[in-house]
Amino acid sequence: MIYLENFRFPTFEQEDDFLASYFCANPSSMETIYPFKVLSVKGLDSLDFTEITILYGGNGSGKSTALNAISNKLGLARNSVYNKGDMQSAYLRMCRYKKSVYEDEEEDDHLELKDKATLITSDDIFKYMLDTRRNNAAMKRKIEKAADEWYANRSRNGKVPISDIGLTPEQRVKLGLGRVRGLNRSQYVRITAGERINTFSNGETGFMKFVESIVPDRLYILDEPENSLSCALQMELAKYIEGSARHFGCQFIIATHSPFLLAIGGAKIYNLDGDPATISKFWELPNMRLYYELFKGYQEKFE
C-alpha cells in the first residue's frame, strides 16, 4: 500500500534565490542556513516512494535531514530532539508532497496523511530501553522489600496471614486465593509487589518496541532502526518490515546503513553518498562492497 507517493525538496536554484533574498534583507543575520544546501548539493530534489524506500548514506549524508523534512511537513508527532536549524520553517514551506488516495479517505473527507503515519527514531528506542531498565530496577527494589516483609511477618508455619494484607473477599477470589489463610513467599511478593520484570536484553527490548509499534495499514518513517539491534535481530526486523509491507498494507521510508535492511527484497534505495545522489541496488553501494571484500578474504575460514 502506498500512502505517500512523492516528496519534493527545494532545488539548488530555488535555495539560492531564497538565501540571496533573505540575506539581502537581513545582512547582519547570524543564522545558520541548515537545512538548506544539504540535499540540493547532492542533486536530490525529489523522492518517489514504493512500499519500502530506503535512504542510505553515512554520517552527514543528509538521510536524517530528508526524514526530518518529510515527518515535519506531514506534521507527525515526535518525542526525540533533532537539529531543526534556524531556517527550518522557511525550508519546509518550500517542500511539497503528493499522497495517494486510499480507501479510508473515501469514507472520511477530513482524514489527513498524518493520521495514517508514524515516525520512529533510534532515540525513541533508546528512551524506551532506558525507561524499561529504570522500571525493572524499581520493580526489583519493590520485590526485595516485599520479600523482606514476608520474612519479618511470617508465622511459625512459614506463611503470612492473608488477613494482614487486607484483601477483600472479592479480591481474594479474583486472585485465586479462595479460602487460603496464609501466603507463602512467592504469593506474598506477587500480590504486594508484582513479579513481572522484563528480562530481555537491550536489543531484544528495542526489537519488541518496533513489533509493538507497527500495526497494519499505516505509513512508517524509521530513522536508523538498526541501532542497538544485533545482527540476528536486524535480520528479524528486516523480515518483519518486508512481511508488514507485503501482507498488512504498510509503507516504510527508512534511513539506514544496515546491510540486512538494505537487502530487503524489492526495496528502492536512494544512495545519498553518491554525487549526485542516485537510485542503486544494495550490492552497488560502496559499504556493501567493503563487506563483500572482507568476507571474501576470509572465505576459506567459513567453509
C-alpha positions in Angstrom: 0.0 0.0 0.0 1.3 3.4 -0.9 0.3 6.4 1.3 3.0 8.9 0.3 3.8 8.8 -3.4 6.3 11.7 -3.7 8.2 14.3 -1.7 9.8 17.3 -3.3 12.6 19.4 -1.7 13.6 22.9 -3.0 16.1 22.7 -5.9 19.6 24.2 -5.7 18.4 27.2 -7.8 15.3 27.8 -5.5 17.5 27.7 -2.4 20.0 30.1 -4.0 17.2 32.6 -4.8 15.7 32.3 -1.3 19.0 32.7 0.5 20.1 35.6 -1.6 16.8 37.4 -1.0 16.9 36.6 2.8 20.5 37.8 3.4 19.9 40.9 1.2 17.0 41.8 3.6 18.9 40.7 6.7 22.6 41.5 6.0 23.6 41.1 9.7 21.9 37.8 10.2 24.0 35.2 12.0 21.5 32.3 11.4 22.8 29.0 10.1 21.4 28.1 6.7 20.7 24.4 7.7 18.8 22.5 6.3 19.4 24.4 3.1 22.4 23.3 0.9 22.4 19.7 2.3 20.2 17.7 -0.1 20.4 20.2 -3.0 24.2 20.0 -3.3 23.7 16.2 -4.0 21.2 17.0 -6.7 18.4 15.4 -4.6 15.2 17.5 -5.0 12.6 14.7 -5.3 11.9 11.2 -3.8 9.5 8.8 -5.3 8.3 6.1 -2.9 7.5 2.4 -3.2 6.2 0.1 -0.4 9.7 0.1 1.1 12.0 3.0 0.3 15.5 3.3 1.9 17.7 6.3 2.3 21.3 5.1 2.5 24.3 7.1 3.4 27.0 7.8 6.0 27.0 10.4 8.7 26.3 13.8 7.2 24.9 12.4 4.0 21.5 14.1 4.6 19.4 11.0 5.2 18.2 12.2 8.6 17.7 15.7 7.1 15.4 14.2 4.5 13.4 12.2 7.1 13.1 15.2 9.3 11.7 17.3 6.5 9.2 14.6 5.5 8.0 14.0 9.0 7.7 17.7 9.9 6.0 18.6 6.7 3.4 15.8 7.3 3.0 17.1 10.9 4.0 13.9 12.6 4.4 13.7 16.4 7.9 13.1 17.6 9.4 12.5 21.0 13.1 12.9 20.3 15.1 16.1 19.9 16.5 16.9 16.5 18.5 19.5 14.7 15.9 22.0 13.4 18.2 24.8 12.3 17.1 28.4 12.3 15.6 28.2 8.8 13.6 25.0 9.3 10.2 26.7 8.8 11.2 28.5 5.6 12.7 25.3 4.2 9.5 23.3 5.0 7.3 26.0 3.2 9.3 25.2 0.1 8.7 21.4 0.3 5.8 19.7 -1.4 4.4 16.2 -1.3 1.8 14.0 -3.0 -0.2 11.5 -1.1 -2.2 8.6 -2.5 -5.9 8.2 -2.3 -6.7 5.2 -0.1 -10.0 3.6 0.8 -10.3 5.2 4.2 -10.1 8.6 2.7 -13.1 8.0 0.6 -15.1 7.3 3.8 -13.7 10.3 5.6 -13.0 13.5 3.7 -11.2 15.0 6.7 -8.6 12.2 7.0 -5.1 13.6 6.8 -1.9 11.7 6.0 -0.5 12.4 9.5 -3.4 10.3 10.8 -2.1 7.3 8.9 1.6 7.8 9.6 4.1 7.2 12.5 7.7 8.4 13.0 10.0 6.1 15.0 13.6 7.2 15.6 16.6 5.4 17.2 16.4 7.9 20.0 12.8 6.8 20.7 14.0 3.2 21.0 16.9 4.2 23.3 14.5 6.1 25.5 12.2 3.1 25.7 15.1 0.8 26.7 16.2 3.2 29.4 12.7 3.6 30.7 12.3 -0.2 30.8 15.6 -0.5 32.6 14.5 2.1 35.2 11.2 0.3 35.6 12.9 -3.0 36.1 15.2 -1.5 38.7 12.2 0.0 40.6 10.3 -3.3 40.4 13.3 -5.3 41.7 13.5 -3.0 44.7 9.8 -3.5 45.4 10.2 -7.2 45.2 13.2 -7.2 47.5 11.2 -5.1 50.0 8.2 -7.4 49.8 10.4 -10.4 50.4 12.0 -8.8 53.5 8.5 -8.0 54.8 7.4 -11.6 54.3 10.4 -12.9 56.3 9.7 -10.4 59.1 6.0 -11.1 59.3 5.8 -14.9 58.6 4.3 -17.1 61.3 5.7 -20.5 62.5 4.2 -22.3 59.6 6.2 -20.1 57.2 3.3 -18.1 55.9 2.0 -14.6 56.4 -1.7 -14.5 57.5 -3.7 -13.3 54.5 -5.7 -11.1 56.8 -2.6 -9.0 57.4 -2.7 -7.5 53.9 -6.3 -6.5 54.0 -7.7 -8.2 50.9 -11.5 -8.1 50.4 -13.3 -11.4 49.7 -13.8 -10.3 46.1 -10.1 -9.6 45.7 -9.2 -13.0 47.2 -11.5 -14.7 44.7 -10.0 -12.7 41.8 -6.5 -13.7 42.8 -7.5 -17.3 43.1 -6.8 -17.5 46.8 -10.3 -18.7 47.8 -10.1 -19.9 51.4 -6.3 -19.6 51.7 -5.4 -18.3 55.2 -1.7 -17.8 54.8 0.6 -16.7 52.0 3.9 -18.3 51.1 6.8 -16.1 49.9 6.0 -16.1 46.2 2.3 -15.4 46.8 3.1 -12.5 49.1 5.6 -11.0 46.7 3.3 -11.4 43.7 0.3 -9.7 45.5 2.2 -6.9 47.2 4.8 -6.0 44.7 4.4 -7.9 41.4 6.9 -10.2 39.8 6.8 -9.2 36.2 10.3 -8.0 35.2 11.5 -7.6 31.6 14.4 -9.9 31.4 15.2 -9.3 27.8 18.4 -7.7 26.6 18.6 -4.1 25.4 18.5 -5.3 21.8 15.5 -7.6 22.4 13.7 -4.8 24.2 14.3 -2.5 21.2 13.1 -5.0 18.8 9.9 -5.6 20.8 9.3 -1.9 20.7 9.3 -2.0 16.9 7.0 -5.0 16.9 4.5 -3.4 19.3 4.6 -0.1 17.3 3.9 -1.4 13.8 0.3 -2.1 13.1 -1.4 -2.8 9.7 -2.4 -0.2 7.1 0.0 2.6 8.1 3.0 4.6 6.8 6.1 4.3 8.9 9.1 6.6 8.8 12.1 4.9 10.6 15.3 6.7 11.3 18.2 4.1 11.8 16.1 1.4 13.4 19.1 -1.0 13.5 20.8 1.0 16.3 21.1 -1.3 19.4 20.0 -4.4 17.5 22.3 -7.4 17.0 22.8 -8.9 13.5 20.2 -11.6 14.3 17.6 -9.0 15.4 18.3 -6.8 12.4 17.5 -9.8 10.2 14.3 -10.4 12.1 13.4 -6.7 11.8 14.0 -6.9 8.0 11.7 -9.9 7.7 9.1 -8.1 9.9 9.2 -5.0 7.7 9.1 -6.9 4.5 6.1 -9.0 5.7 4.3 -5.9 7.0 4.6 -4.3 3.6 3.6 -7.3 1.7 0.7 -8.7 3.7 -0.5 -5.9 6.0 -0.7 -2.8 3.9 2.2 -0.9 5.5 4.5 1.5 3.7 8.1 2.2 5.0 10.5 5.0 4.5 13.8 4.1 6.2 17.1 5.8 6.8 19.7 3.1 7.4 23.1 1.7 6.6 22.3 -1.8 7.9 23.1 -4.4 5.3 20.2 -6.6 6.4 17.7 -3.8 5.8 19.3 -2.8 2.6 18.9 -6.4 1.3 15.1 -6.4 1.8 13.7 -7.7 -1.4 12.1 -5.1 -3.7 13.3 -2.1 -1.6 14.0 1.1 -3.5 17.4 2.5 -2.3 18.5 6.1 -2.7 22.3 6.3 -2.3 22.9 9.7 -0.6 26.6 9.0 -0.6 26.6 9.3 -4.4 27.5 12.6 -6.1 24.8 13.1 -7.3 22.5 11.0 -5.2 21.3 8.1 -7.2 18.9 5.1 -7.0 21.1 2.0 -6.5 20.9 -1.8 -5.9 22.3 -2.8 -2.5 25.2 -4.7 -4.0 26.3 -1.5 -5.8 26.7 0.5 -2.6 30.4 1.2 -1.5 29.9 -0.1 2.0 28.3 -3.3 0.8 31.3 -3.8 -1.4 33.6 -3.4 1.7 31.6 -6.1 3.5 31.9 -8.4 0.4 35.6 -7.9 0.2 36.1 -8.5 3.9 34.2 -11.9 3.9 35.7 -12.9 0.5 39.1 -12.5 2.0 38.2 -15.0 4.8 36.1 -17.3 2.6 38.1 -20.4 3.3 37.6 -19.8 7.1 33.8 -20.1 6.6 34.0 -23.3 4.5 
